[in-house]
Amino acid sequence: MLAAVLHGPEVLRMEEVAVPEIGAGEVLLRSRATAICGTDMRIYRSGHTKLPAGTRRILGHELAGEVARVGDGVSEVGEGMRVAVAPNFGCGACRMCRRADFHLCREYGAVGLTVDGGFAEYVRIPEAAVKQGCLLEIPPSLSFEEAALNEPLACVYNGIMRCPVGVGDVAVIVGAGPIGIMLLQMVRLAGAATTIVANRSADRLQLAKELGADVTVWTAREDLADVVKQLTEGRGADVVFTACPAPEVQEQAVTLLAEHGRVNFFGGLPAGQERIGLNSNTVHYRELTVTGSHGCASYHCQRALEVQSSRRVDLKPLITNVFDLPEAVEAMSAAMAGKGFKTVIRP
């Protein structure tokens, strides 16, 4: 089969490789659509701690496809079923796994990271992933391309569960990339009365406007703090999500909050920039809640798929670049260049 194989930082090659063999409890998936994630781009650029030097890996964890074959003992899915993949699976025995927070397992595995992913014609889904509910049936109303975006939507769902949005809230989202646009739609669905989306480049704010942002802020020319202050008559925002990996954004986010405000540090920070300045008295006297969220488990993916199925969010506008599998190297280059929103590879 054809696959895009990562040999090391910035070394991605199209190769013919063997179709994966599956054992008992495992599933062979025929890939139909795989989206390129910011995590894929970071791994492509800088590697990953779970990929020691010399490791060859097929990336791609935002994945949807058809069940091609099932191993002995598999009853969770059947051949021909259309499924979205929840990529993270755990050891199954630790405290986090017992809570079904498989993504927080210290020995977690992930399709497209610890095992080969969707930048290929076929993908082997390990037994642990099958048993932990990582294959979710796609309803007929959703395309493979939409279902491939279910994993990042599930990460957004997890973020909102960690940092709840209430009816009538003023919500600020800093970052208007794919995650920011998903957050916008989800906080509106959760009941936010006013949504403010900020971004340092103006072009991405247009989609935020089209999808319901009440206010957009071009931070290259406008001061976000001034806008929030004016819109709330000096009170501040109820909730802020930082959907970009910038220390200064996280630092400012806390200062934007009203009393009892909540902030979610959604985007992780680059290595070497993890520490930020935080006035603990601001947190103390305003009774603020500071949260983080990272990735998703299979139950987040199930709920996200239900939200997609309801058509209360629209992910189609985020799919701006589609490449065939033989063009996977070009697809990665387009994603790295920041062209459009989401780049999808179709075998």
C-alpha positions in Angstrom: 0.0 0.0 0.0 1.0 3.6 -0.4 1.9 5.6 2.7 3.6 8.9 3.7 6.3 7.8 6.1 8.1 10.2 8.5 11.8 9.2 8.9 12.7 12.1 11.1 12.2 15.9 11.4 11.1 17.3 8.0 11.8 14.0 6.2 8.5 12.7 4.9 8.5 10.3 2.0 5.9 8.5 -0.1 6.6 4.8 0.0 5.1 1.4 -0.8 4.8 -0.5 2.5 3.0 -3.7 3.5 -0.6 -3.7 4.4 -0.7 -4.1 8.2 -1.4 -7.6 9.5 -4.0 -7.7 12.3 -4.3 -10.1 15.2 -7.1 -11.2 17.5 -9.1 -8.2 18.9 -7.7 -5.8 16.2 -9.3 -4.0 13.3 -7.9 -3.1 9.8 -9.3 0.2 8.7 -9.4 1.5 5.1 -8.6 5.1 5.4 -11.0 7.5 3.7 -10.0 10.9 5.0 -7.3 12.1 7.3 -6.8 15.7 8.4 -3.5 17.3 9.2 -3.3 18.6 12.8 -1.1 21.1 14.4 0.4 18.2 16.4 1.3 16.5 13.1 3.1 19.6 12.0 5.0 19.9 15.3 6.0 16.3 15.0 7.1 16.8 11.4 9.1 19.9 12.4 10.6 18.8 15.7 9.9 15.2 16.4 8.3 13.8 19.5 9.4 12.2 22.8 7.5 9.0 21.9 9.4 8.8 18.6 13.1 8.0 19.4 15.7 8.8 16.7 15.5 6.3 13.9 11.7 5.6 14.3 9.7 5.5 11.1 6.1 6.5 11.6 3.0 7.1 9.5 1.3 10.1 11.0 -2.4 11.0 10.9 -4.7 10.8 14.0 -7.6 12.9 12.7 -9.0 10.0 10.8 -12.2 8.4 9.4 -12.6 5.3 7.3 -14.3 1.9 6.7 -13.7 -1.3 8.6 -12.0 -3.6 6.1 -11.3 -6.6 8.3 -11.9 -7.6 11.9 -9.7 -9.9 14.0 -11.0 -12.8 16.0 -13.1 -11.8 19.0 -14.1 -8.4 17.7 -17.7 -7.6 18.3 -17.6 -3.8 18.6 -17.6 -3.1 14.9 -18.3 -5.0 11.7 -16.8 -5.1 8.2 -18.0 -2.2 6.0 -18.9 0.1 9.0 -18.0 3.7 8.5 -16.1 4.9 11.6 -14.4 7.9 13.0 -11.3 7.2 15.1 -10.7 8.4 18.7 -6.9 8.1 18.5 -5.9 7.9 22.2 -5.9 4.7 24.2 -4.5 3.8 27.6 -3.0 1.0 29.5 -6.5 0.1 30.8 -5.4 -0.4 34.4 -4.3 2.9 35.9 -6.4 5.5 37.8 -7.0 7.6 34.7 -8.0 4.7 32.6 -10.4 3.5 35.2 -12.1 6.9 34.9 -12.1 6.5 31.1 -9.7 9.4 30.8 -7.5 7.3 28.5 -5.8 10.4 27.0 -4.3 11.1 30.5 -2.8 7.7 31.0 0.9 8.1 31.6 1.5 5.1 29.3 -1.0 6.2 26.7 -0.8 5.1 23.1 -2.1 7.0 20.0 -2.9 6.2 16.4 -0.6 8.3 14.3 2.0 8.5 17.1 2.8 5.3 18.9 1.3 3.2 16.1 1.0 4.1 12.4 -1.8 6.4 11.4 -4.0 7.6 8.6 -1.5 9.0 6.0 -1.8 5.6 4.3 -4.4 3.4 2.6 -4.9 1.1 5.6 -4.5 1.5 9.3 -4.2 -1.2 12.1 -6.3 -0.3 15.1 -4.8 -2.1 18.2 -6.9 -4.2 20.5 -6.7 -1.7 23.4 -8.2 1.0 21.2 -11.0 -1.3 20.0 -11.9 -2.3 23.5 -11.8 1.3 24.8 -14.4 2.5 22.2 -12.1 4.2 19.8 -14.0 3.3 16.7 -17.2 5.3 16.5 -19.9 4.7 13.8 -20.4 7.7 11.5 -24.0 8.6 10.9 -25.1 8.6 7.2 -25.5 12.4 7.3 -21.8 13.0 7.8 -19.1 12.7 5.2 -15.7 11.1 5.9 -14.1 14.5 5.6 -16.4 15.9 8.3 -15.9 12.8 10.5 -12.1 13.2 10.2 -12.5 16.5 12.1 -14.3 14.9 14.9 -11.2 14.5 17.0 -10.3 18.2 17.2 -14.0 18.9 17.9 -13.7 16.4 20.7 -10.7 18.2 22.1 -12.9 21.4 22.1 -15.7 19.5 23.9 -13.2 18.4 26.5 -12.0 22.0 26.9 -15.6 23.3 27.5 -16.2 20.5 30.0 -13.1 21.6 31.9 -14.1 25.3 31.6 -17.9 25.5 31.4 -19.7 28.2 29.5 -23.0 29.4 31.0 -26.1 30.9 29.4 -25.6 34.6 29.0 -21.8 34.5 29.3 -19.4 36.8 27.6 -16.9 34.5 26.0 -13.6 35.5 24.5 -11.6 33.2 22.1 -8.1 34.2 21.3 -7.0 32.5 18.1 -9.1 32.1 14.9 -7.6 28.9 13.5 -9.6 25.7 13.2 -9.7 25.2 17.0 -10.8 28.8 17.6 -13.6 28.4 15.0 -14.8 25.2 16.6 -14.7 26.8 20.1 -16.7 29.7 18.7 -19.5 27.4 17.5 -19.4 25.3 20.7 -19.6 28.2 23.1 -22.5 29.7 21.2 -24.2 26.3 21.4 -23.5 26.3 25.2 -25.4 29.5 25.6 -22.9 32.4 25.4 -24.7 35.7 24.8 -21.7 37.5 23.4 -18.8 36.0 21.6 -15.5 37.8 20.9 -12.9 36.3 18.6 -9.4 37.8 18.5 -6.6 37.0 16.0 -3.4 38.7 15.0 -4.0 38.2 11.3 -7.2 39.6 9.8 -7.9 37.0 7.1 -9.1 34.3 9.5 -11.5 36.6 11.2 -13.8 36.6 8.2 -14.9 33.0 8.8 -15.4 33.8 12.5 -17.8 36.5 11.4 -19.6 34.3 9.0 -20.1 31.6 11.7 -21.6 33.9 14.3 -18.9 35.8 16.2 -20.6 38.9 17.6 -17.3 40.8 17.7 -13.9 40.2 16.0 -10.7 41.8 17.1 -7.7 42.2 14.9 -5.0 42.3 17.6 -2.4 43.7 15.2 -4.3 47.0 15.2 -6.8 46.8 18.1 -6.3 46.3 21.9 -8.3 43.2 23.0 -8.4 44.4 26.6 -9.9 47.7 25.6 -12.6 46.0 23.5 -13.5 43.6 26.3 -13.7 46.5 28.7 -15.9 48.6 26.5 -18.3 45.7 25.6 -18.7 44.7 29.3 -18.8 48.2 30.8 -15.6 47.5 32.6 -16.7 44.2 34.1 -14.7 41.8 32.1 -15.3 38.5 30.3 -16.9 35.5 32.0 -14.8 32.9 30.1 -11.7 33.1 28.0 -10.2 30.3 25.8 -6.6 30.7 24.5 -6.5 28.8 21.2 -3.0 29.7 20.3 0.4 28.7 21.7 1.6 32.1 22.9 2.7 32.9 26.5 1.7 36.5 26.3 -1.8 35.5 25.3 -2.2 33.3 28.4 -0.8 36.0 30.6 -3.3 38.5 29.2 -6.2 36.1 29.3 -6.4 36.1 33.1 -6.5 39.9 33.2 -9.5 39.9 30.9 -11.8 38.1 33.3 -14.6 39.4 35.5 -15.1 38.2 39.0 -15.8 34.4 39.0 -14.4 34.3 35.5 -12.8 31.1 34.0 -10.0 30.7 31.6 -8.9 27.6 29.7 -5.3 27.3 28.5 -6.2 25.2 25.4 -3.1 25.7 23.3 0.1 24.2 24.8 3.2 26.4 24.8 6.4 25.7 22.9 9.3 24.0 24.8 11.3 26.6 26.7 8.4 29.0 26.9 6.2 27.1 29.4 6.4 29.5 32.3 4.2 32.6 32.3 3.8 35.5 34.6 0.6 35.2 36.7 -0.6 37.6 39.3 -2.0 35.3 41.9 -3.7 38.1 43.7 -5.9 38.6 40.6 -6.9 35.0 40.8 -7.4 35.3 44.6 -9.4 38.5 44.9 -11.6 37.9 41.8 -12.1 34.2 42.7 -11.0 33.1 39.2 -10.8 29.6 37.9 -7.7 28.7 35.7 -8.1 25.4 33.8 -6.2 23.5 31.2 -7.3 20.8 28.7 -5.3 18.5 26.5 -6.5 16.0 23.9 -9.6 13.8 24.2 -10.7 10.4 25.2 -13.2 8.2 23.3 -16.2 9.4 25.3 -15.4 13.0 24.3 -15.2 11.8 20.7 -18.6 10.1 21.0 -20.2 13.3 22.3 -18.6 15.4 19.7 -19.9 13.1 17.0 -23.4 13.5 18.4 -23.0 17.3 18.2 -21.8 17.0 14.6 -24.8 14.8 13.8 -27.2 17.3 15.2 -25.9 19.9 12.6 -25.7 22.5 15.4 -22.0 23.0 14.4 -20.7 23.2 10.8 -17.2 22.0 10.1 -17.4 22.0 6.3 -16.1 25.6 6.0 -12.9 24.5 7.8 -12.0 22.0 5.0 -10.2 24.3 2.7 -7.5 22.0 1.1 -8.0 18.5 -0.1 -5.1 16.3 -1.4 -5.0 12.8 -2.7 -2.7 10.4 -0.8 0.1 10.5 -3.4 0.3 14.3 -2.7 0.7 13.9 1.0 4.1 15.6 1.1 2.6 18.6 -0.8 -0.3 18.5 1.6 2.0 18.8 4.6 3.9 21.7 3.0 0.6 23.5 2.4 -0.5 22.9 6.0 2.9 24.1 7.3 2.6 27.3 5.2 -0.7 28.1 6.9 -2.7 28.0 3.7 -6.4 27.8 4.6 -7.8 26.2 7.7 -7.8 22.3 7.5 -5.9 20.2 5.0 -7.4 16.8 4.4 -5.7 13.8 2.7 -7.9 11.3 0.9 -6.4 7.9 -0.1 
